[in-house]
Amino acid sequence: MKFRLLVFVLLFSSGLFGQHKIQTYASFAIDQKEVVWVQVYPQNDAQENLSGQVLDFLKRKSWIKNLQFDGQEIMADLENFRVDYKRYGGKYMNTSMLIRSARWSGKIRVSFKDGKYRVIIYGLNYDARQPSMSTGKMTQLAHPIHGTWTDWVLNNYRSAFLTRRHKNLDLMHFSLKDSFTLSEIAFDNADW
């Protein structure tokens, strides 16, 4: 009996103090070992009117290219998107060089229902400049670097978000969220 109690206490305490894997962070989720950003926006309008409003709204964005309807959805490319880290509380010294200097690209899909629209961004990758000197290493000249958001924010197994990237995930999330907001209405992201 004491042995069973001891095993139960060990299992219970490991569950409490063990590191839990975060599968979703803000509006980022892991889908087939890739990171996608999904945000639902409420809008008091019919699906047909809403798709036209969002299309006109997205046409005014200089970093959205190849905008087209694909059935009931809008498909587009995200090109040269810059994160305004200062607007969301990021400071030069505590924000990653990648967030500060990168130009982001990826794919956008917008779908519609009566009273709401959903924006999905996937395939995010970056082009940035690596400084000539950084912590622990030195190079001769500043040079360009390229990579994917998925590789940068997930662990090696692509099963959980890295804790040290949470501040950067916040900055990217708020920047994307505000960039696709048609109007300011309180919303619940979970209900699609």
SEZA-131675 format. One record per residue: residue number from 1; residue in three letters; chain; x negated, y negated, z negated of N, C-alpha, C, CB in turn. Coordinates in Angstrom, 3 decimals. Atoms other than C-alpha are relative to their C-alpha. Glycine has a CB too. Layout:
% SEZA-131675
> num, residuo, cadena, neast, nnorth, nup, caeast, canorth, caup, ceast, cnorth, cup, cbeast, cbnorth, cbup
> NUM, ala, A, X, Y, Z, X, Y, Z, X, Y, Z, X, Y, Z
...
***
This chain:
% SEZA-131675
> num, residuo, cadena, neast, nnorth, nup, caeast, canorth, caup, ceast, cnorth, cup, cbeast, cbnorth, cbup
> 1, met, A, -0.813, 1.195, 0.000, 0.000, 0.000, 0.000, -0.858, -1.260, 0.000, 0.926, 0.003, -1.195
> 2, lys, A, 0.899, 1.148, 0.043, -2.834, -2.400, -0.861, -0.690, -0.188, 1.348, -1.045, 0.173, -1.117
> 3, phe, A, 0.657, 0.080, -1.310, -4.522, -1.564, 2.443, 0.923, -0.671, 1.029, -0.407, 1.416, 0.487
> 4, arg, A, -0.960, 0.596, -0.932, -1.378, -2.458, 4.402, 0.177, -1.495, -0.277, 1.357, 0.721, -0.097
> 5, leu, A, -0.120, 1.398, 0.373, -1.032, -5.703, 2.481, -1.229, -0.787, 0.457, 0.189, -0.135, -1.516
> 6, leu, A, 1.234, 0.645, -0.418, -4.670, -6.564, 3.188, -0.023, -0.200, 1.523, -1.213, 0.831, -0.451
> 7, val, A, -0.050, 0.107, -1.458, -4.241, -5.864, 6.927, 0.999, -1.076, 0.414, 0.378, 1.357, 0.636
> 8, phe, A, -1.021, 1.011, -0.311, -1.070, -7.977, 7.013, -0.539, -1.406, -0.271, 1.286, 0.249, -0.831
> 9, val, A, 0.552, 1.316, 0.345, -2.821, -10.896, 5.258, -1.066, -0.411, 1.017, -0.600, 0.016, -1.432
> 10, leu, A, 1.040, 0.319, -0.984, -5.780, -10.700, 7.659, 0.607, -0.385, 1.352, -0.947, 1.195, 0.175
> 11, leu, A, -0.637, 0.315, -1.281, -3.562, -10.639, 10.739, 0.751, -1.326, -0.065, 0.957, 1.123, 0.407
> 12, phe, A, -0.751, 1.245, 0.153, -1.364, -13.451, 9.431, -0.937, -1.200, -0.041, 0.854, 0.043, -1.269
> 13, ser, A, 0.926, 1.126, 0.104, -4.330, -15.681, 8.528, -0.744, -0.236, 1.312, -0.998, 0.242, -1.130
> 14, ser, A, 0.668, 0.209, -1.298, -6.037, -15.076, 11.880, 0.940, -0.695, 0.972, -0.480, 1.347, 0.597
> 15, gly, A, -0.981, 0.699, -0.828, -2.834, -16.211, 13.569, 0.099, -1.470, -0.360, 1.359, 0.651, -0.134
> 16, leu, A, -0.075, 1.393, 0.430, -2.801, -19.385, 11.481, -1.246, -0.796, 0.349, 0.233, -0.065, -1.479
> 17, phe, A, 1.250, 0.731, -0.160, -6.450, -20.299, 11.805, -0.700, 0.268, 1.324, -0.919, 0.339, -1.117
> 18, gly, A, 0.613, -0.294, -1.290, -7.291, -18.790, 15.174, 0.293, -1.098, 1.010, 0.493, 1.342, 0.529
> 19, gln, A, -0.191, 1.019, -1.021, -7.641, -20.994, 18.221, 1.101, 0.447, 0.964, -1.325, -0.272, 0.763
> 20, his, A, -1.093, -0.303, -0.904, -4.451, -21.078, 20.247, -0.299, -0.610, 1.360, 1.342, -0.522, -0.557
> 21, lys, A, 0.213, 0.505, -1.345, -4.670, -21.471, 23.997, 1.158, -0.907, 0.388, -0.149, 1.159, 1.009
> 22, ile, A, -1.023, 0.945, -0.424, -2.815, -24.470, 25.320, 0.285, 0.266, 1.468, -0.446, -1.485, -0.237
> 23, gln, A, -0.386, -0.305, -1.378, -0.937, -23.462, 28.466, 0.553, -1.223, 0.713, 1.029, 1.118, 0.024
> 24, thr, A, -0.561, 1.216, -0.584, 0.710, -26.850, 29.012, -0.507, -1.176, -0.809, 1.566, 0.036, 0.026
> 25, tyr, A, 0.446, 1.199, 0.690, -0.654, -30.273, 28.186, 0.585, -1.202, 0.716, -1.552, -0.080, -0.057
> 26, ala, A, -0.751, 1.120, -0.585, 1.432, -33.407, 28.758, 0.848, 0.579, 1.120, -0.961, -1.151, 0.535
> 27, ser, A, -0.766, -0.560, -1.114, 2.874, -32.718, 32.204, -0.859, 0.917, 0.857, 0.582, -1.118, 0.859
> 28, phe, A, 0.869, -0.923, -0.720, -0.047, -30.563, 33.309, 0.316, 1.424, -0.424, -1.490, -0.327, -0.253
> 29, ala, A, -0.241, -1.416, 0.299, 0.487, -26.823, 33.535, -0.956, 0.831, 0.842, 1.494, 0.403, 0.280
> 30, ile, A, 0.846, -0.938, -0.730, -1.538, -23.841, 34.660, 0.915, 0.917, 0.790, -0.933, 0.816, -0.964
> 31, asp, A, -0.812, -0.819, -0.891, 0.047, -22.134, 37.656, -0.942, 0.802, 0.887, 0.978, -0.877, 0.856
> 32, gln, A, 0.874, -0.898, -0.747, -1.828, -19.133, 39.091, -1.452, -0.487, -0.040, 0.479, 0.122, 1.454
> 33, lys, A, 1.360, 0.424, 0.299, -5.085, -20.372, 37.531, -0.390, -1.323, 0.665, -0.958, 1.069, 0.422
> 34, glu, A, 0.207, 1.342, -0.530, -4.687, -23.835, 39.072, 0.812, -0.980, -0.831, 0.397, -0.081, 1.504
> 35, val, A, -0.701, 1.020, 0.765, -3.665, -27.048, 37.339, 0.928, -0.775, 0.926, -0.999, -0.952, -0.700
> 36, val, A, -0.974, 0.814, -0.726, -0.511, -28.767, 38.584, 0.583, -1.016, -0.979, 1.133, 0.889, 0.642
> 37, trp, A, -0.655, 1.036, 0.797, 1.126, -31.945, 37.356, 1.451, -0.057, 0.440, -0.704, -1.399, 0.165
> 38, val, A, -1.428, -0.006, -0.305, 4.945, -31.863, 37.154, 0.691, -0.996, -0.912, 0.612, 1.424, -0.166
> 39, gln, A, -0.725, 0.996, 0.776, 7.114, -34.776, 36.073, 1.393, -0.172, 0.590, -0.761, -1.352, -0.024
> 40, val, A, -1.393, 0.201, -0.422, 10.923, -35.130, 36.226, 0.416, -1.407, -0.416, 0.961, 1.086, -0.629
> 41, tyr, A, -0.459, 1.370, 0.241, 12.382, -38.639, 36.513, 1.513, -0.071, 0.171, -0.704, -0.998, 0.958
> 42, pro, A, -1.447, 0.169, -0.179, 16.072, -39.404, 35.883, 0.272, -1.285, 0.782, 0.732, -0.032, -1.379
> 43, gln, A, -0.410, 1.172, -0.770, 17.776, -41.831, 38.220, 1.490, 0.142, 0.257, -0.811, -0.135, 1.350
> 44, asn, A, -1.453, -0.086, -0.128, 21.488, -42.579, 38.243, 0.416, -0.249, 1.441, 0.690, -1.006, -0.937
> 45, asp, A, -0.391, 0.117, -1.405, 22.165, -41.921, 41.920, 0.167, 1.399, 0.589, -1.053, -0.821, 0.809
> 46, ala, A, -0.198, -1.278, -0.686, 23.224, -39.181, 44.314, -1.292, 0.422, 0.690, 1.156, -0.098, 1.029
> 47, gln, A, 1.199, -0.573, -0.607, 20.621, -36.905, 45.860, -0.352, -0.675, 1.326, 0.190, 1.494, 0.217
> 48, glu, A, 0.258, 0.584, -1.319, 20.997, -38.412, 49.369, -0.555, -1.426, -0.125, 1.290, -0.006, 0.843
> 49, asn, A, 0.469, 1.372, 0.208, 20.555, -42.017, 48.161, -1.366, -0.018, -0.673, 1.009, -0.788, -0.843
> 50, leu, A, 1.240, -0.058, 0.764, 17.767, -41.081, 45.791, -1.189, 0.346, 0.885, 0.123, 1.016, -1.122
> 51, ser, A, 1.118, -0.370, -0.877, 15.638, -39.446, 48.488, -0.435, -1.180, 0.863, 0.390, 1.188, 0.894
> 52, gly, A, 0.347, 1.183, -0.779, 15.799, -42.613, 50.600, -0.713, -1.049, -0.831, 1.239, -0.597, 0.612
> 53, gln, A, 0.640, 0.969, 0.898, 14.902, -44.826, 47.638, -1.439, 0.401, -0.311, 0.799, -0.132, -1.303
> 54, val, A, 1.344, -0.478, 0.341, 11.922, -42.680, 46.678, -0.909, -0.063, 1.224, 0.056, 1.446, -0.554
> 55, leu, A, 0.802, 0.080, -1.223, 10.726, -42.485, 50.296, -0.455, -1.429, 0.251, 0.797, 0.518, 1.206
> 56, asp, A, 0.381, 1.410, -0.179, 10.790, -46.288, 50.611, -1.006, -0.439, -1.055, 1.240, -0.902, -0.057
> 57, phe, A, 0.915, 0.322, 1.101, 9.053, -46.587, 47.219, -1.401, 0.545, 0.285, 0.534, 0.573, -1.332
> 58, leu, A, 1.299, -0.622, -0.256, 6.274, -44.177, 48.233, -0.697, -0.592, 1.217, 0.168, 1.492, 0.188
> 59, lys, A, 0.600, 0.630, -1.183, 5.727, -45.899, 51.598, -0.821, -1.230, -0.375, 1.088, -0.390, 1.003
> 60, arg, A, 0.706, 1.208, 0.432, 4.536, -48.976, 49.698, -1.303, 0.305, -0.744, 0.905, -0.829, -0.887
> 61, lys, A, 1.222, -0.384, 0.715, 1.760, -47.036, 47.940, -1.132, 0.215, 1.001, 0.233, 1.285, -0.848
> 62, ser, A, 1.112, -0.093, -0.961, -1.564, -47.457, 49.739, -0.755, 1.321, -0.098, -0.969, -1.147, -0.217
> 63, trp, A, 0.735, -1.244, 0.200, -2.954, -44.200, 48.338, 0.838, 1.244, 0.332, -0.485, 0.079, -1.433
> 64, ile, A, -0.813, -1.124, -0.465, -0.128, -42.032, 49.711, -0.005, -0.003, 1.520, 1.462, -0.083, -0.556
> 65, lys, A, 0.125, -0.122, -1.458, -0.674, -40.814, 53.276, 0.819, 1.198, 0.489, -1.495, 0.153, 0.418
> 66, asn, A, -0.689, -1.115, -0.669, 1.068, -38.459, 55.742, 1.339, 0.319, -0.651, -0.882, 1.245, -0.010
> 67, leu, A, -1.299, -0.132, 0.643, 4.488, -39.020, 54.183, 1.008, 0.564, 0.990, 0.481, -1.356, -0.552
> 68, gln, A, -0.974, -0.609, -0.907, 7.139, -36.746, 55.715, 1.023, 0.821, -0.784, -0.711, 0.888, 1.042
> 69, phe, A, -1.030, -0.854, 0.584, 10.382, -34.941, 54.929, -0.233, 1.431, 0.465, 1.429, -0.488, 0.392
> 70, asp, A, 0.086, -1.423, -0.320, 10.201, -31.157, 54.793, 1.249, 0.649, -0.606, -1.349, 0.660, -0.557
> 71, gly, A, -1.268, -0.502, 0.525, 13.786, -29.947, 54.431, 0.596, -1.038, -0.923, -0.189, 1.346, -0.740
> 72, gln, A, -0.540, 0.917, 1.012, 15.117, -31.544, 51.242, -1.097, -0.631, -0.856, 0.985, 0.737, -0.897
> 73, glu, A, 1.116, 0.492, 0.802, 11.649, -32.457, 49.927, -0.851, -0.967, 0.797, -0.854, 1.160, -0.502
> 74, ile, A, 0.994, 0.877, -0.609, 9.096, -35.149, 50.607, -1.363, 0.614, -0.264, 0.090, -1.466, -0.563
> 75, met, A, 1.373, -0.502, 0.113, 5.573, -33.930, 51.268, -0.935, -1.154, 0.364, -0.244, 1.263, 0.936
> 76, ala, A, 0.950, 1.074, -0.278, 2.557, -36.255, 51.228, -1.378, 0.411, -0.498, 0.450, -1.330, -0.662
> 77, asp, A, 1.368, -0.174, 0.466, -1.169, -36.471, 50.662, -0.359, -1.153, -0.921, -0.988, 0.085, 1.189
> 78, leu, A, 0.525, 0.998, 0.926, -2.737, -38.309, 47.755, -1.443, -0.242, 0.419, 0.108, 0.472, -1.518
> 79, glu, A, 1.363, 0.310, -0.449, -5.896, -40.102, 48.930, -0.495, -1.258, -0.685, -0.055, -0.169, 1.535
> 80, asn, A, 0.667, 1.150, 0.619, -8.279, -42.467, 47.148, 0.783, -0.594, -1.168, -0.233, -1.069, 1.036
> 81, phe, A, -0.723, 0.437, 1.193, -6.179, -42.651, 43.982, -1.008, -0.301, -1.097, 1.027, 1.077, -0.467
> 82, arg, A, 0.882, 0.383, 1.099, -7.932, -44.485, 41.143, 0.809, -0.065, -1.292, -0.692, -1.365, 0.288
> 83, val, A, -0.638, 0.029, 1.317, -7.037, -44.074, 37.456, -0.348, -1.332, -0.667, -0.461, 1.219, -0.889
> 84, asp, A, 0.198, 1.254, 0.717, -6.563, -47.391, 35.650, -0.125, 0.327, -1.487, 1.178, -1.009, 0.267
> 85, tyr, A, 0.198, -0.504, 1.361, -8.052, -46.087, 32.409, 0.155, -1.081, -1.058, -1.365, 0.625, -0.122
> 86, lys, A, -0.107, 1.077, 0.993, -8.131, -49.485, 30.658, 1.462, -0.285, -0.356, -0.670, -1.283, 0.529
> 87, arg, A, -1.415, 0.255, 0.233, -4.364, -49.887, 31.024, 0.592, 0.955, -1.041, 0.768, 0.116, 1.306
> 88, tyr, A, -0.545, -1.027, 0.899, -3.789, -46.716, 28.977, -0.875, 0.242, -1.222, 0.180, 1.299, 0.751
> 89, gly, A, 0.764, -0.063, 1.243, -6.232, -47.388, 26.154, -1.390, 0.582, 0.115, 0.743, 0.779, -0.976
> 90, gly, A, 1.352, -0.516, -0.164, -9.423, -45.966, 27.632, -1.021, -1.129, -0.086, -0.133, 0.739, 1.337
> 91, lys, A, 1.107, 0.952, 0.100, -12.637, -47.784, 26.803, -1.162, 0.520, 0.841, -0.437, -0.212, -1.491
> 92, tyr, A, 1.123, -0.385, -0.847, -15.761, -47.780, 28.926, -0.869, 1.069, -0.672, -0.847, -1.228, 0.338
> 93, met, A, 0.920, -0.910, 0.684, -17.813, -45.964, 26.295, 0.636, 1.344, -0.372, -0.529, -0.663, -1.245
> 94, asn, A, -0.591, -1.270, 0.419, -15.254, -43.271, 25.354, 0.815, 0.673, 1.109, 0.880, -0.223, -1.210
> 95, thr, A, -0.697, -0.600, -1.131, -13.883, -42.478, 28.826, -1.036, 0.628, 0.922, 0.864, -1.057, 0.762
> 96, ser, A, 0.925, -0.717, -0.865, -15.535, -39.969, 31.093, -0.340, -0.819, 1.243, 0.590, 1.347, 0.403
> 97, met, A, 0.446, 0.660, -1.233, -17.567, -41.340, 34.007, 0.853, 0.473, 1.173, -1.505, 0.286, 0.272
> 98, leu, A, -0.824, -0.551, -1.075, -15.464, -39.085, 36.206, 1.333, -0.744, 0.097, 0.246, 1.504, -0.228
> 99, ile, A, -1.268, 0.731, 0.003, -12.206, -40.796, 35.190, -0.240, -1.451, 0.412, 0.672, 0.066, -1.399
> 100, arg, A, 0.272, 1.410, -0.303, -13.801, -44.251, 35.455, -0.316, -0.234, 1.468, -1.149, -0.497, -0.845
> 101, ser, A, 0.512, 0.300, -1.336, -15.326, -43.877, 38.903, 0.578, 0.844, 1.132, -1.460, 0.161, -0.004
> 102, ala, A, -0.420, -0.938, -1.051, -13.622, -41.041, 40.768, 1.131, -0.547, 0.856, 0.430, 1.312, -0.618
> 103, arg, A, -1.116, 0.194, -0.920, -11.366, -41.322, 43.774, 0.618, 1.383, 0.184, -0.462, -0.646, 1.391
> 104, trp, A, -0.687, -1.282, 0.054, -8.760, -38.567, 43.600, 0.797, 0.246, 1.265, 0.912, 0.063, -1.212
> 105, ser, A, -0.844, -0.395, -1.135, -7.044, -36.672, 46.386, 0.697, 1.302, -0.366, -0.842, 0.161, 1.323
> 106, gly, A, -0.770, -1.202, 0.275, -4.478, -33.892, 46.440, 1.260, 0.018, 0.838, 0.346, 0.095, -1.484
> 107, lys, A, -1.271, -0.173, -0.714, -1.026, -32.849, 47.620, 1.146, -0.392, -0.921, 0.172, 1.469, 0.498
> 108, ile, A, -1.174, 0.453, 0.739, 2.329, -34.307, 46.562, 1.236, 0.652, 0.597, 0.122, -1.551, 0.030
> 109, arg, A, -1.301, -0.513, -0.428, 5.761, -32.694, 46.706, 1.057, -0.616, -0.915, 0.048, 1.582, -0.046
> 110, val, A, -1.075, 0.628, 0.756, 8.899, -34.561, 45.648, 1.306, 0.680, 0.392, 0.060, -1.545, 0.261
> 111, ser, A, -1.290, -0.638, -0.259, 12.220, -32.732, 45.315, 1.087, -0.757, -0.761, -0.024, 1.506, -0.415
> 112, phe, A, -1.104, 0.814, 0.488, 15.654, -34.114, 44.504, 1.181, 0.852, -0.450, 0.444, -0.970, 1.074
> 113, lys, A, -1.311, -0.491, 0.428, 18.850, -33.265, 42.620, 0.812, -1.238, -0.335, -0.099, 1.001, -1.239
> 114, asp, A, -0.830, 1.135, 0.387, 21.786, -35.479, 41.776, -0.460, -0.526, -1.362, 1.501, 0.402, -0.043
> 115, gly, A, 0.380, 0.635, 1.253, 20.592, -37.907, 39.123, -1.440, 0.159, -0.426, 0.836, 0.512, -1.051
> 116, lys, A, 1.410, -0.143, 0.383, 16.891, -36.969, 39.122, -0.850, 0.425, 1.184, -0.147, 1.014, -1.135
> 117, tyr, A, 0.974, -0.478, -0.979, 13.789, -36.310, 41.156, -1.230, 0.519, -0.747, -0.393, -1.135, 1.007
> 118, arg, A, 1.167, -0.642, 0.607, 10.711, -34.222, 40.431, -1.202, -0.187, 0.906, 0.261, 1.508, -0.257
> 119, val, A, 1.256, 0.177, -0.722, 7.143, -34.995, 41.461, -0.963, 1.090, -0.449, -0.605, -1.424, -0.244
> 120, ile, A, 1.008, -1.025, 0.277, 4.596, -32.175, 41.709, -1.265, -0.396, 0.739, 0.489, 1.435, 0.432
> 121, ile, A, 1.301, 0.277, -0.611, 0.923, -32.889, 42.349, -0.889, 1.205, -0.263, -0.645, -1.324, -0.568
> 122, tyr, A, 0.859, -1.175, 0.118, -1.448, -30.006, 43.008, -1.214, -0.177, 0.912, 0.781, 1.303, 0.360
> 123, gly, A, 1.215, 0.065, -0.814, -4.851, -29.417, 44.547, -0.805, -1.264, -0.229, 0.354, 0.103, 1.451
> 124, leu, A, 0.752, 1.224, 0.287, -6.379, -32.453, 42.809, -1.498, 0.266, 0.068, 0.378, -0.559, -1.385
> 125, asn, A, 1.457, -0.045, -0.006, -10.032, -32.994, 43.602, -0.540, -1.412, 0.006, -0.530, 0.791, 1.214
> 126, tyr, A, 0.583, 1.329, 0.188, -12.425, -35.871, 43.149, -1.288, -0.172, 0.790, -0.265, -0.252, -1.472
> 127, asp, A, 1.286, 0.458, -0.518, -15.280, -37.755, 44.742, -0.441, -1.110, -0.940, 0.095, -0.499, 1.516
> 128, ala, A, 0.477, 0.972, 0.979, -17.363, -39.687, 42.217, -1.501, -0.197, 0.177, 0.328, 0.460, -1.447
> 129, arg, A, 1.434, 0.250, 0.014, -20.831, -41.049, 41.619, -0.562, 0.481, -1.326, -0.314, -1.505, 0.225
> 130, gln, A, 0.724, -0.447, 1.190, -23.151, -39.327, 39.171, -1.045, -1.070, -0.301, -0.667, 1.431, 0.209
> 131, pro, A, 0.992, 1.035, 0.315, -25.233, -41.908, 37.321, -1.422, 0.537, 0.103, 0.241, -0.558, -1.404
> 132, ser, A, 1.389, -0.426, -0.120, -28.995, -41.863, 37.715, -0.526, 0.553, -1.315, -0.870, -1.158, 0.461
> 133, met, A, 0.398, -0.537, 1.300, -29.377, -41.229, 33.988, 1.265, 0.308, -0.789, -0.924, -1.003, -0.781
> 134, ser, A, -1.109, -0.355, 0.876, -26.966, -39.424, 31.711, -0.553, 0.795, -1.168, 1.094, 0.808, 0.762
> 135, thr, A, 0.425, -0.680, 1.215, -27.128, -37.665, 28.380, -0.652, 1.340, 0.314, 1.184, 0.202, -0.933
> 136, gly, A, 0.682, -1.282, -0.116, -29.693, -34.891, 28.415, -0.619, 0.302, 1.348, 0.933, 1.060, -0.322
> 137, lys, A, 0.615, -0.277, -1.298, -30.736, -35.163, 32.057, -0.287, -1.307, 0.722, 0.911, 0.906, 0.861
> 138, met, A, 0.382, 1.184, -0.760, -32.351, -37.581, 34.417, -0.192, 0.401, 1.458, -1.295, -0.651, -0.579
> 139, thr, A, 0.207, -0.216, -1.422, -32.244, -37.766, 38.204, -0.621, -1.253, 0.587, 1.330, 0.357, 0.720
> 140, gln, A, 0.655, 1.135, -0.634, -34.018, -40.052, 40.627, 0.988, -1.093, 0.393, -0.762, 0.462, 1.218
> 141, leu, A, -0.958, 0.975, -0.501, -31.012, -41.757, 42.220, 1.416, 0.416, -0.343, -0.148, -0.173, 1.507
> 142, ala, A, -1.416, -0.334, 0.162, -27.302, -42.020, 41.662, 0.433, 0.748, 1.252, 0.883, -1.288, -0.235
> 143, his, A, -0.395, -0.821, -1.135, -25.658, -39.438, 43.879, 1.483, 0.371, -0.098, -0.869, 1.269, 0.075
> 144, pro, A, -1.421, -0.365, 0.037, -22.136, -38.426, 44.885, 0.191, 1.428, -0.510, 0.626, -0.145, 1.397
> 145, ile, A, -0.374, -1.336, 0.449, -20.466, -35.451, 43.225, 1.437, 0.260, 0.435, -0.157, 0.148, -1.551
> 146, his, A, -1.336, -0.412, -0.425, -17.369, -33.524, 44.278, 0.426, 1.184, -0.860, 0.029, 0.368, 1.527
> 147, gly, A, -0.495, -1.130, 0.772, -15.169, -31.069, 42.436, 1.505, -0.011, -0.070, -0.582, -0.009, -1.397
> 148, thr, A, -1.454, -0.094, 0.154, -11.687, -30.037, 41.446, 0.382, -0.309, -1.438, 0.514, 1.405, 0.407
> 149, trp, A, -0.562, 0.285, 1.317, -9.550, -31.145, 38.523, 0.112, 1.287, -0.803, 1.380, -0.679, 0.126
> 150, thr, A, -0.158, -1.297, 0.659, -8.889, -27.486, 37.729, -1.309, 0.445, -0.646, 0.479, 1.058, 1.005
> 151, asp, A, 1.294, -0.418, 0.550, -12.589, -26.685, 37.269, -0.446, -0.891, -1.150, -1.059, -0.005, 1.090
> 152, trp, A, 0.467, 0.957, 0.994, -13.128, -29.785, 35.177, 0.766, 0.089, -1.317, 0.108, -1.393, 0.550
> 153, val, A, -0.804, 0.040, 1.227, -10.251, -29.430, 32.674, 0.315, 1.365, -0.601, 1.275, -0.704, 0.275
> 154, leu, A, -0.308, -1.334, 0.525, -9.897, -25.641, 32.265, -1.264, 0.713, -0.463, 0.717, 0.843, 1.064
> 155, asn, A, 1.123, -0.822, 0.435, -12.077, -23.098, 30.518, -0.459, 0.895, 1.157, 0.391, 0.855, -1.240
> 156, asn, A, 0.563, -0.831, -1.062, -14.152, -20.603, 32.515, 0.955, 1.064, 0.526, -1.239, 0.661, -0.493
> 157, tyr, A, -0.960, -1.023, -0.414, -11.302, -18.082, 32.623, 1.250, -0.600, 0.639, 0.395, 0.850, -1.191
> 158, arg, A, -1.151, 0.738, -0.530, -8.841, -20.746, 33.810, 1.300, 0.401, -0.688, 0.124, 0.226, 1.500
> 159, ser, A, -1.176, -0.414, 0.761, -6.463, -19.728, 31.056, 0.468, -1.056, -0.994, -0.293, 1.279, -0.732
> 160, ala, A, -0.368, 1.020, 0.984, -6.444, -22.826, 28.799, -0.747, -1.295, 0.291, -0.301, 0.488, -1.439
> 161, phe, A, 0.633, 1.301, -0.164, -7.237, -26.522, 28.778, -1.119, -0.168, -1.017, 1.032, -1.131, -0.142
> 162, leu, A, 1.100, 0.290, 0.901, -10.531, -27.635, 27.267, 0.407, -1.115, -0.951, -1.271, -0.384, 0.787
> 163, thr, A, -0.383, 0.986, 1.007, -9.959, -29.539, 24.028, -0.727, -1.318, 0.223, -0.291, 0.529, -1.402
> 164, arg, A, 0.780, 1.223, -0.182, -12.699, -32.029, 24.842, 0.490, -0.841, 1.182, -1.462, 0.350, 0.196
> 165, arg, A, -0.534, 0.743, -1.152, -10.791, -33.086, 27.996, 1.384, -0.604, -0.263, 0.073, 0.915, 1.207
> 166, his, A, -1.357, 0.469, 0.270, -7.493, -33.981, 26.270, 0.157, -1.505, 0.200, 0.394, 0.365, -1.409
> 167, lys, A, -0.085, 1.454, -0.199, -8.207, -37.738, 26.240, 0.056, -0.319, 1.495, -1.211, -0.721, -0.665
> 168, asn, A, 0.002, 0.229, -1.446, -8.949, -37.602, 29.973, 1.297, 0.483, 0.648, -1.195, 0.703, 0.643
> 169, leu, A, -1.303, -0.472, -0.482, -5.792, -35.552, 30.591, 1.075, -1.041, -0.284, 0.374, 1.348, -0.658
> 170, asp, A, -0.956, 1.058, 0.331, -3.814, -38.268, 28.801, -0.095, -1.155, 0.986, -0.236, -0.507, -1.424
> 171, leu, A, 0.184, 1.133, -0.906, -5.305, -41.011, 30.965, 0.523, 0.322, 1.396, -1.479, -0.390, 0.071
> 172, met, A, -0.478, -0.393, -1.326, -4.596, -39.104, 34.179, 1.524, 0.128, -0.009, -0.653, 1.334, 0.444
> 173, his, A, -1.453, -0.178, 0.091, -1.068, -38.190, 33.053, 0.732, -1.337, 0.033, 0.361, 0.757, -1.279
> 174, phe, A, -0.697, 1.279, 0.060, -0.024, -41.750, 32.165, -0.162, -0.794, 1.296, -0.509, -0.818, -1.178
> 175, ser, A, 0.215, 0.695, -1.265, -1.553, -43.134, 35.336, 0.901, 0.561, 1.105, -1.470, 0.104, 0.416
> 176, leu, A, -0.883, -0.621, -1.000, 0.302, -40.636, 37.545, 1.462, -0.267, -0.315, -0.247, 1.510, 0.072
> 177, lys, A, -1.394, 0.189, 0.391, 3.526, -40.975, 35.572, 0.501, -1.391, 0.379, 0.162, 0.224, -1.501
> 178, asp, A, -0.403, 1.361, -0.331, 3.668, -44.748, 35.955, -0.022, -0.260, 1.502, -0.899, -0.990, -0.702
> 179, ser, A, 0.112, 0.210, -1.445, 2.656, -44.553, 39.621, 1.207, 0.520, 0.761, -1.247, 0.665, 0.522
> 180, phe, A, -1.150, -0.585, -0.686, 5.734, -42.484, 40.506, 1.336, -0.373, -0.645, -0.141, 1.501, 0.032
> 181, thr, A, -1.222, 0.407, 0.676, 8.280, -44.187, 38.215, 0.749, -1.006, 0.854, -0.310, -0.590, -1.384
> 182, leu, A, -0.855, 0.868, -0.800, 11.080, -45.683, 40.286, 0.672, -1.041, -0.881, 1.053, 0.822, 0.753
> 183, ser, A, -0.581, 0.927, 0.965, 12.793, -47.252, 37.259, -0.236, 0.539, -1.397, 1.516, -0.211, 0.263
> 184, glu, A, 0.280, -0.363, 1.389, 12.331, -47.257, 33.518, 1.254, 0.514, -0.696, -0.569, -1.201, -0.762
> 185, ile, A, -1.091, -0.639, 0.718, 14.867, -44.793, 32.078, -0.626, 1.077, -0.883, 1.079, 0.605, 0.987
> 186, ala, A, 0.508, -1.068, 0.865, 14.205, -42.537, 29.094, 0.358, 1.344, 0.593, 0.564, -0.125, -1.431
> 187, phe, A, -0.250, -1.288, -0.632, 13.888, -38.943, 30.242, -0.537, 1.154, -0.798, -0.591, 0.025, 1.363
> 188, asp, A, 0.445, -1.255, 0.591, 13.415, -35.355, 29.180, -0.620, 0.818, 1.107, 1.175, 0.771, -0.693
> 189, asn, A, 0.740, -0.633, -1.071, 10.752, -33.711, 31.327, 0.332, 1.485, 0.162, -1.467, -0.165, -0.241
> 190, ala, A, -0.201, -1.449, -0.050, 11.791, -30.158, 30.499, 1.224, 0.412, 0.822, 0.133, 0.539, -1.401
> 191, asp, A, -1.254, -0.382, -0.646, 15.194, -30.270, 32.176, -0.039, -0.259, 1.504, 1.165, -0.756, -0.627
> 192, trp, A, -0.079, 0.118, -1.459, 14.978, -29.648, 35.916, 1.100, 0.890, 0.452, -1.337, 0.365, 0.701
***
